[in-house]
């Protein structure tokens, strides 16, 4: 089973620290959620059939670069 890990996303003002963990809540085998330590950001991403990370849901406002940034960290973790 895939394990949770500490992840950091690039915020507009400062880095956003949190935990990335696998989830099966959205029916995809490769779906992950990120929850920031201060609970200000929640992001769920999944890999599509072509191998690209897609945002499923999350808080607003949202920076589009977070999807790829989190996806890269997940791939390095695995």
C-alpha positions as CSV (number, residue, x, y, z in Angstrom):
1,X,0.0,0.0,0.0
2,X,1.2,3.5,-0.8
3,X,2.2,5.6,2.2
4,X,1.5,9.2,3.1
5,X,4.3,11.7,3.0
6,X,5.2,15.3,3.7
7,X,4.8,17.5,0.7
8,X,5.2,21.2,0.0
9,X,3.5,23.3,-2.7
10,X,4.6,26.7,-3.9
11,X,2.2,29.3,-2.7
12,X,1.9,32.8,-4.0
13,X,3.3,34.3,-0.8
14,X,5.2,31.3,0.8
15,X,5.5,27.5,0.6
16,X,2.5,25.5,1.8
17,X,3.4,22.5,3.9
18,X,1.1,19.5,4.1
19,X,0.6,15.8,3.9
20,X,-0.1,13.9,0.6
21,X,-1.8,10.6,1.0
22,X,-3.5,8.1,-1.4
23,X,-7.2,8.0,-1.4
24,X,-9.8,5.6,-3.0
25,X,-12.7,8.0,-2.4
26,X,-12.9,9.0,-6.1
27,X,-12.7,5.5,-7.7
28,X,-9.3,5.9,-9.4
29,X,-6.4,3.7,-8.5
30,X,-3.9,6.5,-8.6
31,X,-5.7,9.3,-6.7
32,X,-4.0,11.4,-4.0
33,X,-5.1,14.2,-1.7
34,X,-3.0,17.0,-0.2
35,X,-4.1,18.6,3.0
36,X,-2.1,21.6,4.2
37,X,-0.9,21.7,7.9
38,X,-3.0,24.8,8.5
39,X,-6.1,23.4,6.7
40,X,-6.2,26.3,4.3
41,X,-5.6,24.1,1.2
42,X,-7.1,20.7,0.2
43,X,-6.3,19.3,-3.3
44,X,-7.3,16.0,-4.8
45,X,-5.5,14.9,-8.0
46,X,-5.6,11.7,-10.2
47,X,-3.5,10.4,-13.0
48,X,-5.5,10.0,-16.3
49,X,-5.1,7.2,-18.8
50,X,-2.4,9.2,-20.7
51,X,-0.3,9.5,-17.6
52,X,-1.1,13.2,-16.9
53,X,-2.2,14.5,-13.5
54,X,-5.6,16.1,-13.3
55,X,-7.3,18.1,-10.5
56,X,-10.4,16.3,-9.2
57,X,-11.4,18.8,-6.5
58,X,-10.1,21.1,-4.0
59,X,-10.3,24.5,-2.3
60,X,-10.4,27.8,-4.1
61,X,-8.5,29.9,-5.0
62,X,-6.3,27.3,-6.8
63,X,-3.0,27.7,-8.6
64,X,-2.9,25.5,-11.7
65,X,0.7,24.6,-11.2
66,X,-0.1,22.8,-8.0
67,X,-1.4,19.7,-9.9
68,X,1.9,19.1,-11.6
69,X,4.0,20.0,-8.6
70,X,2.2,17.6,-6.4
71,X,2.2,14.9,-9.1
72,X,6.0,15.2,-9.4
73,X,6.4,14.8,-5.7
74,X,4.1,11.7,-5.7
75,X,6.1,10.1,-8.5
76,X,9.4,10.8,-6.7
77,X,7.9,9.3,-3.5
78,X,6.8,6.2,-5.2
